[in-house]
Amino acid sequence: QVQLVESGGGLVEAGGSLRLSCAASGSIFSVNGMGWYRQAPGTQRELVATITSAGSTNYADSVKGRFTISRDNAKNTVYLQMNNLGAEDTAVYYCTANLRLTQQLRWRNFWGQGTQVTVSS
């Protein structure tokens, strides 16, 4: 009933930029927090950035000052602007949303399918 679709990943040279997008669609009543996680080969999935419905943001130390998370509540979409990319940023990036479905009472977490970001040096 809910689908989160990421886009914007790809191959970029070190020092370059990418902007990821993730749109949530379906029978959505309300979206709470949204965020981005990433997982590099042989590494556990880690939090990159989160944003509340009111716009408050948090970032992993490794991306502070380089990445910016934002959202468009009207479109149920979260973005991740990634600047000054380095090889350490290479990973599959997943978006997540805590939301409530229409005619449902509880909040649930949903995940996108992931988009590959590869930074070449």
C-alpha positions in Angstrom: 0.0 0.0 0.0 3.0 2.3 0.5 5.9 2.7 -1.9 9.1 4.7 -1.3 11.1 5.2 -4.5 14.6 6.6 -4.4 16.2 8.3 -7.4 19.3 10.4 -8.2 22.0 7.9 -7.4 24.8 7.1 -9.8 28.5 7.5 -10.4 30.3 10.7 -9.5 33.9 11.8 -9.2 35.4 12.7 -5.9 34.5 16.3 -5.0 31.3 16.2 -7.0 27.7 16.4 -5.9 24.5 14.4 -6.2 21.0 15.0 -5.1 18.9 12.0 -4.0 15.1 12.1 -3.9 12.7 9.7 -2.3 8.9 10.0 -2.8 6.4 8.1 -0.7 3.2 7.2 -2.3 0.1 5.2 -1.5 -2.7 5.4 1.0 -0.8 7.7 3.3 -2.6 9.5 6.1 0.4 11.3 7.5 4.2 11.2 7.4 6.2 11.7 10.5 10.0 11.6 10.3 11.9 10.8 7.2 15.6 10.0 6.7 18.4 8.5 4.8 20.6 5.5 5.7 23.4 3.9 3.8 25.2 0.6 3.7 28.6 0.0 2.2 29.9 -3.5 1.4 30.8 -5.4 4.5 29.3 -2.6 6.7 26.2 -2.3 8.8 23.5 0.1 7.6 24.1 3.4 9.2 22.1 6.6 9.6 23.0 9.4 7.4 20.5 12.1 8.1 17.0 12.5 9.5 14.4 15.2 9.3 11.2 15.6 11.3 7.9 16.7 10.0 8.6 20.1 11.4 11.9 20.3 9.6 14.4 19.6 12.4 17.5 17.8 11.1 20.2 15.6 12.4 23.3 14.3 10.6 25.9 11.7 11.1 29.2 13.2 12.0 30.8 11.9 8.8 28.5 14.0 6.6 28.0 17.1 8.6 28.8 20.2 6.6 28.6 18.3 3.3 25.1 16.8 3.1 21.8 18.6 3.5 18.5 16.8 4.1 15.2 18.5 3.2 11.6 17.5 2.5 8.5 18.6 0.7 5.6 17.7 2.9 3.1 18.3 0.2 4.8 15.8 -2.0 5.8 13.3 0.7 9.3 13.6 -0.6 12.6 13.7 1.1 15.9 14.9 -0.5 19.5 14.5 0.3 21.9 17.0 -1.3 25.4 15.5 -1.2 28.4 17.8 -1.8 32.1 17.2 -1.7 31.6 13.5 -2.1 34.5 11.2 -1.3 35.2 7.5 -1.8 34.0 6.9 1.8 30.5 7.9 0.7 30.2 5.0 -1.7 27.2 2.9 -0.6 23.7 2.0 -1.2 21.5 4.7 0.1 18.1 3.9 1.5 15.3 6.3 2.4 12.9 5.6 5.2 9.7 7.1 6.4 7.7 6.8 9.6 4.1 7.1 8.5 0.5 6.3 9.2 -1.7 4.7 6.5 -5.2 5.9 5.9 -7.7 4.0 8.1 -4.9 2.7 10.2 -4.1 3.7 13.8 -0.5 2.9 14.3 2.7 4.5 12.8 4.9 2.2 10.8 8.4 2.4 9.3 8.8 1.9 5.6 11.9 1.6 3.5 12.8 2.3 -0.1 14.6 -0.2 -2.4 17.9 1.7 -2.2 19.9 3.6 -4.8 23.6 3.1 -5.5 26.0 5.9 -5.0 29.5 5.3 -6.3 32.2 7.9 -5.9 35.3 7.4 -8.0 38.8 8.7 -7.1 
